[in-house]
Each structure stands twice: as structure tokens, then as C-alpha cells.
Amino acid sequence: MKRHGEIIMSYLWNNFQVSVDIDENGWEGVLLYHEEIDQALIPKEELTGLPDPLLFHMTTYEDEKENEWLFVLASHPEDVHHLYHATCILNDESFTSWNPNLV
């Protein structure tokens, strides 16, 4: 999951000058079908053409100001390196989302 963390850290730094230290030991995975996916993670219109189900990789990080960051990457269920979507939620509110293949 090291590469997943690098994708998130690079995106946040390059776009927002936000530095985070993602602990690669804290990743969890969950398989979700399209109808189970919260629109805060991926809006319904962006699910078109994506595999059903998707495998979500999630980790959290608490910064020095006690902000809680949730990072979520959606991948092909049989290939964790084939990423489709990335989402960052800060203190339970959507902060940003992007296509990790375009970074």
C-alpha cells in the first residue's frame, strides 16, 4: 500500500501544499457494490463504466491540529494497483476527490 500513500501525499502537496504522513500499516479494504457506495466517496454519475463491485482502500491520519483525515482509493477488485478514484475527507466533510491516473 506504499504506492497508494505516495499518490495521496503527492496530490495533496502538489495541489494544496498540505503535508501528511500516511501510516501504511493502517490500511483497510472493503468491497462495495455500486448501490452501497456513498456519494461522498464517488458520485453516482462517475460510477458509470467502473467495475461493480469496487475495492476501497481506506486509511486515516490525525494531524498536529487534531484534524482527522480519511483517505479512500477505489480500485479494481482483482488488481489493487488499477486505481479509478481517490477521495479525501477532512473532519467528516469532503475535501477533494480526483482520478489518481491523471496525477
Backbone bond lengths (Angstrom), bond angles and torsions (degrees), N, CA, C in turn:
res aa  C-N    CA-C-N  psi(-1)  N-CA   C-N-CA  omega(-1)  CA-C   N-CA-C  phi
1 M - - - 1.454 - - 1.534 110.95 -
2 K 1.308 115.89 0.47 1.459 119.53 179.80 1.521 111.70 -56.17
3 R 1.327 117.31 -43.94 1.466 121.25 -179.76 1.523 111.12 -62.68
4 H 1.333 118.12 -36.95 1.460 121.79 178.49 1.528 110.03 -61.50
5 G 1.318 116.57 -44.94 1.458 120.74 178.39 1.520 111.90 -63.14
6 E 1.313 116.52 -39.80 1.463 120.62 179.04 1.523 111.51 -63.55
7 I 1.331 117.38 -38.55 1.459 121.35 177.82 1.521 110.69 -60.27
8 I 1.322 116.55 -46.28 1.460 121.18 -178.92 1.524 110.75 -66.49
9 M 1.322 116.91 -49.10 1.471 120.26 -177.81 1.521 111.12 -60.64
10 S 1.316 117.94 -42.46 1.453 122.24 179.99 1.530 111.23 -64.67
11 Y 1.328 117.25 -46.02 1.462 121.45 -179.81 1.527 110.79 -60.07
12 L 1.331 116.95 -49.19 1.466 119.80 -177.69 1.525 111.30 -63.69
13 W 1.309 117.58 -39.90 1.466 120.15 179.75 1.532 111.00 -68.26
14 N 1.331 116.71 -47.96 1.466 120.72 -176.65 1.519 113.80 -66.60
15 N 1.334 117.48 -30.10 1.460 120.67 -175.96 1.519 114.72 -101.80
16 F 1.329 118.07 -27.31 1.461 120.80 -174.47 1.527 113.63 -131.16
17 Q 1.329 117.67 -0.59 1.461 123.13 -174.76 1.534 110.98 52.48
18 V 1.341 114.96 39.15 1.463 122.88 176.49 1.519 106.78 -103.58
19 S 1.334 115.77 125.54 1.451 121.34 179.33 1.528 109.71 -104.58
20 V 1.320 116.65 123.50 1.460 121.61 177.21 1.524 108.63 -126.02
21 D 1.313 116.13 155.65 1.459 122.50 178.08 1.527 107.11 -119.51
22 I 1.319 116.10 95.58 1.460 120.56 -175.64 1.526 109.82 -81.95
23 D 1.318 115.47 125.54 1.461 122.08 178.10 1.521 108.60 -83.17
24 E 1.329 116.84 107.84 1.456 119.86 -175.51 1.527 113.32 -65.93
25 N 1.318 119.37 -11.39 1.462 121.23 178.56 1.519 112.53 -79.45
26 G 1.325 117.52 -12.79 1.457 120.47 -173.72 1.516 115.26 -98.51
27 W 1.326 119.02 19.84 1.461 120.91 -178.40 1.524 111.55 -80.33
28 E 1.346 115.55 142.11 1.460 122.39 173.61 1.513 107.64 -128.56
29 G 1.310 116.56 152.50 1.458 120.92 178.39 1.512 111.21 -125.03
30 V 1.331 115.33 145.45 1.464 120.67 176.71 1.532 108.12 -146.61
31 L 1.314 114.99 137.51 1.459 122.65 179.22 1.523 107.82 -94.29
32 L 1.343 116.86 123.00 1.470 120.72 -178.27 1.520 110.60 -128.34
33 Y 1.330 115.12 136.19 1.460 121.10 172.31 1.524 108.19 -81.30
34 H 1.312 116.76 156.57 1.460 121.43 -175.33 1.530 113.00 -49.58
35 E 1.327 116.99 -43.61 1.474 119.50 -177.47 1.529 112.79 -68.21
36 E 1.330 118.53 -13.19 1.468 122.52 179.74 1.537 112.48 -94.99
37 I 1.319 117.36 -9.52 1.465 121.20 -172.11 1.527 111.25 -83.39
38 D 1.322 115.77 123.72 1.458 122.40 176.96 1.532 108.72 -66.42
39 Q 1.322 116.75 136.26 1.462 120.60 -179.12 1.518 112.88 -65.38
40 A 1.336 117.76 -15.56 1.470 120.34 174.64 1.530 109.96 -69.27
41 L 1.328 116.62 -24.26 1.464 120.45 178.12 1.523 110.96 -86.39
42 I 1.318 116.73 -53.01 1.461 121.88 176.96 1.531 107.61 -144.03
43 P 1.331 117.57 118.56 1.469 119.65 176.51 1.528 110.61 -60.50
44 K 1.335 116.17 146.65 1.473 121.29 -176.06 1.520 112.63 -53.57
45 E 1.323 117.73 -40.01 1.466 119.73 -177.56 1.531 112.43 -65.57
46 E 1.329 117.93 -21.76 1.464 121.62 179.09 1.531 112.60 -87.37
47 L 1.336 117.30 -8.28 1.463 121.05 179.02 1.527 112.42 -78.83
48 T 1.324 116.79 -20.21 1.455 120.91 -178.80 1.527 110.30 -56.77
49 G 1.305 115.21 126.52 1.460 121.01 178.48 1.512 114.84 87.65
50 L 1.333 117.45 -7.22 1.462 120.22 177.90 1.525 109.83 -88.56
51 P 1.333 117.88 153.41 1.471 120.29 178.69 1.530 111.13 -59.78
52 D 1.293 115.29 151.54 1.466 121.97 177.25 1.525 106.99 -129.81
53 P 1.318 117.68 106.28 1.462 130.70 14.07 1.536 112.93 -88.79
54 L 1.352 113.83 174.28 1.464 122.89 172.42 1.520 108.55 -113.93
55 L 1.317 115.48 150.17 1.459 120.69 175.85 1.527 107.60 -99.25
56 F 1.335 116.64 123.14 1.459 121.94 -179.61 1.521 109.62 -103.45
57 H 1.334 115.59 131.54 1.457 123.48 177.53 1.521 106.00 -109.94
58 M 1.342 117.24 124.74 1.457 121.18 -173.89 1.519 111.39 -130.21
59 T 1.326 114.22 143.50 1.454 120.67 172.89 1.515 108.19 -148.71
60 T 1.315 116.59 156.99 1.460 121.01 178.23 1.520 109.72 -121.53
61 Y 1.307 114.04 160.33 1.461 121.48 179.87 1.519 107.76 -148.80
62 E 1.325 117.56 134.06 1.462 122.05 174.43 1.516 107.60 -110.47
63 D 1.340 115.63 122.48 1.459 119.09 -178.04 1.524 111.35 -85.30
64 E 1.324 115.55 179.78 1.470 121.38 -176.13 1.523 113.11 -65.13
65 K 1.336 118.19 -17.54 1.471 122.21 177.36 1.516 111.66 -96.43
66 E 1.336 116.66 11.99 1.459 125.03 179.70 1.520 113.34 65.13
67 N 1.333 116.69 25.72 1.459 120.92 171.34 1.522 107.73 -79.75
68 E 1.327 116.46 138.88 1.454 120.36 177.82 1.524 109.54 -102.74
69 W 1.331 115.04 122.68 1.446 123.32 178.74 1.522 108.49 -105.80
70 L 1.328 116.72 134.00 1.462 122.43 172.30 1.520 106.69 -116.92
71 F 1.318 116.21 125.07 1.455 122.23 179.65 1.526 108.14 -113.57
72 V 1.322 115.57 132.32 1.465 121.44 -176.89 1.522 109.10 -133.53
73 L 1.320 116.13 128.01 1.456 122.04 174.79 1.523 108.01 -120.37
74 A 1.324 116.97 132.57 1.464 122.03 178.16 1.519 108.62 -103.50
75 S 1.331 115.58 131.00 1.462 119.96 -179.17 1.525 110.54 -130.68
76 H 1.323 113.42 171.99 1.459 120.47 171.58 1.530 106.32 -64.35
77 P 1.328 118.83 138.46 1.466 119.88 -176.31 1.529 114.42 -64.82
78 E 1.336 117.89 -21.17 1.459 120.17 -179.23 1.525 113.11 -106.18
79 D 1.332 117.46 0.08 1.458 121.37 -179.58 1.527 108.79 -147.52
80 V 1.331 117.09 95.76 1.469 121.76 -174.53 1.520 112.99 -65.29
81 H 1.324 118.00 -14.12 1.455 120.73 179.25 1.529 112.43 -91.91
82 H 1.327 117.35 -7.86 1.466 122.18 176.64 1.530 107.33 -91.15
83 L 1.330 115.70 86.58 1.464 121.91 -174.78 1.523 111.71 -89.17
84 Y 1.338 115.49 144.03 1.455 122.12 -179.45 1.524 113.09 -114.87
85 H 1.329 117.07 -34.65 1.459 119.24 -171.42 1.525 109.32 -154.50
86 A 1.333 115.34 145.58 1.464 121.17 175.78 1.527 108.56 -130.14
87 T 1.312 116.08 141.47 1.464 122.06 -179.68 1.521 108.97 -136.27
88 C 1.316 115.35 141.50 1.458 122.06 175.41 1.526 107.78 -124.67
89 I 1.320 116.16 124.89 1.464 121.97 178.77 1.526 107.39 -117.21
90 L 1.314 115.72 128.28 1.464 122.19 -178.62 1.520 108.77 -114.08
91 N 1.333 116.25 120.53 1.469 122.13 179.89 1.533 111.66 50.15
92 D 1.328 116.00 48.31 1.468 124.29 176.56 1.522 114.60 68.20
93 E 1.341 118.45 14.51 1.456 121.31 176.09 1.521 109.32 -126.25
94 S 1.324 115.91 139.80 1.462 120.06 -179.49 1.521 109.76 -58.56
95 F 1.320 116.29 128.28 1.465 122.44 179.79 1.521 110.10 -102.13
96 T 1.329 116.96 -49.69 1.462 121.36 178.72 1.518 109.33 -164.53
97 S 1.330 115.20 158.30 1.460 120.63 171.85 1.524 107.39 -145.47
98 W 1.328 115.38 154.00 1.452 119.58 -175.72 1.514 110.65 -160.97
99 N 1.325 114.23 166.55 1.451 121.11 174.40 1.526 106.66 -90.23
100 P 1.325 119.32 112.75 1.462 120.95 -176.36 1.532 114.11 -64.74
101 N 1.323 117.20 -15.21 1.462 120.05 178.14 1.523 112.19 -79.19
102 L 1.326 117.16 -13.55 1.461 121.56 -177.87 1.522 112.40 -100.36
103 V 1.314 117.52 3.02 1.466 121.42 -177.51 1.516 109.82 -83.71
